């Protein structure tokens, strides 16, 4: 909830940041991009480090770093200082996100309880989107953009205190030993790839791929690999991570494109543009807790295929409904509700499939892998769909902009179609052995 709320709030507050600090569009883009690069680059390392150092320890440490960086952002007097603060926020967010998901896997062994927990997890993400869009506009209008960063500080400190009170600190599960060269090559490679995607740099992309190739070589020869090759050899894990990335390649850019359409074509204010996604977020909050029951009733594979089919239908419907002279009610509302139902179905099912085979010693690793897949799917999808929209637009007329948004959303629908077809191949793996009661963070009851 905190991480998605933070992203939504900053997106709403960016125009006010530009006015106050005198930042142009390039500078403002890096306020968002700096966060994405460090967040995407460190998720895998964060997950494995949680296994080695302790999940609660890394979770609270990540929250503390996020709070400190948010405070620095709230005090920033220049665009450069704000970008630096956002980069450190991404580091803290990566550590906290990977550890949080790993803690959930420890609390709830694979089965109906985990399905319900993942549904609640997805619902909190939807709630974060609701709060971010609403509070971003309200706080920026009433107290200024700096108040949005101080809200992060307050929420992060509250969550840290709750974690220390409610979570067991003795959750270190992996054997001692740290793959330093693997950590450096993986983090550097993923960070450069994220930079290449958001900054459109071929040189950075080539360097990132070279580092990841070196990482693969290191992992095949070291005695304590960061990512054991046997883990990546699991077909279900590979397919689930691929499907999760495809889902984000369609969903993440859709939020951005719809907000732009509402503001640039329909002429709504930034706050109204953000609120246009409120019905979708409420649909996520309502659907997510029911996803576990649907998995129990239909099975994991059928529920996943249903989710991707709804995602495909919603993307196509939204693309075809866009009009240069439409209204929110006639263009965005109905298809966004379909997408709001699809989102938790695809996210929960891919998370279940990606983590079902994880042993207690691999919870952080499984968390890092699925979070990394989702993050890079988001960044890659945004880069591709924005490029499609820009290329197709050609001019700044409402009709041309609408045509660009429609083309981009149809490309996103193609990603959803590919995922729907691939999801048919998913085979539910046997769950990993459940940890003994004393090894769990808490009682799932």
Secondary structure as the mmCIF struct_conf table of DSSP 4:
data_model
#
loop_
_struct_conf.conf_type_id
_struct_conf.id
_struct_conf.beg_label_comp_id
_struct_conf.beg_label_asym_id
_struct_conf.beg_label_seq_id
_struct_conf.end_label_comp_id
_struct_conf.end_label_asym_id
_struct_conf.end_label_seq_id
HELX_RH_AL_P HELX_RH_AL_P1 UNK A 2 UNK A 21
TURN_TY1_P TURN_TY1_P1 UNK A 22 UNK A 22
HELX_RH_AL_P HELX_RH_AL_P2 UNK A 25 UNK A 53
HELX_RH_AL_P HELX_RH_AL_P3 UNK A 55 UNK A 75
BEND BEND1 UNK A 78 UNK A 78
HELX_RH_AL_P HELX_RH_AL_P4 UNK A 79 UNK A 107
BEND BEND2 UNK A 108 UNK A 108
TURN_TY1_P TURN_TY1_P2 UNK A 110 UNK A 111
HELX_RH_AL_P HELX_RH_AL_P5 UNK A 112 UNK A 143
TURN_TY1_P TURN_TY1_P3 UNK A 145 UNK A 145
HELX_RH_AL_P HELX_RH_AL_P6 UNK A 146 UNK A 166
BEND BEND3 UNK A 167 UNK A 167
BEND BEND4 UNK A 169 UNK A 169
BEND BEND5 UNK A 174 UNK A 174
HELX_LH_PP_P HELX_LH_PP_P1 UNK A 175 UNK A 175
BEND BEND6 UNK A 176 UNK A 176
HELX_RH_AL_P HELX_RH_AL_P7 UNK A 180 UNK A 199
TURN_TY1_P TURN_TY1_P4 UNK A 200 UNK A 200
HELX_RH_AL_P HELX_RH_AL_P8 UNK A 202 UNK A 219
TURN_TY1_P TURN_TY1_P5 UNK A 220 UNK A 221
BEND BEND7 UNK A 223 UNK A 224
BEND BEND8 UNK A 226 UNK A 227
HELX_RH_AL_P HELX_RH_AL_P9 UNK A 229 UNK A 232
TURN_TY1_P TURN_TY1_P6 UNK A 233 UNK A 233
HELX_RH_AL_P HELX_RH_AL_P10 UNK A 235 UNK A 260
HELX_RH_PI_P HELX_RH_PI_P1 UNK A 261 UNK A 265
BEND BEND9 UNK A 266 UNK A 266
HELX_RH_AL_P HELX_RH_AL_P11 UNK A 270 UNK A 275
TURN_TY1_P TURN_TY1_P7 UNK A 276 UNK A 277
HELX_RH_AL_P HELX_RH_AL_P12 UNK A 278 UNK A 288
TURN_TY1_P TURN_TY1_P8 UNK A 289 UNK A 290
HELX_RH_AL_P HELX_RH_AL_P13 UNK A 291 UNK A 298
HELX_RH_AL_P HELX_RH_AL_P14 UNK A 300 UNK A 321
TURN_TY1_P TURN_TY1_P9 UNK A 324 UNK A 325
HELX_RH_AL_P HELX_RH_AL_P15 UNK A 328 UNK A 331
TURN_TY1_P TURN_TY1_P10 UNK A 332 UNK A 332
HELX_RH_AL_P HELX_RH_AL_P16 UNK A 333 UNK A 355
TURN_TY1_P TURN_TY1_P11 UNK A 356 UNK A 357
HELX_RH_3T_P HELX_RH_3T_P1 UNK A 360 UNK A 362
HELX_RH_AL_P HELX_RH_AL_P17 UNK A 363 UNK A 393
BEND BEND10 UNK A 395 UNK A 397
HELX_RH_AL_P HELX_RH_AL_P18 UNK A 398 UNK A 423
TURN_TY1_P TURN_TY1_P12 UNK A 424 UNK A 425
HELX_LH_PP_P HELX_LH_PP_P2 UNK A 428 UNK A 436
HELX_RH_3T_P HELX_RH_3T_P2 UNK A 437 UNK A 439
BEND BEND11 UNK A 440 UNK A 442
#
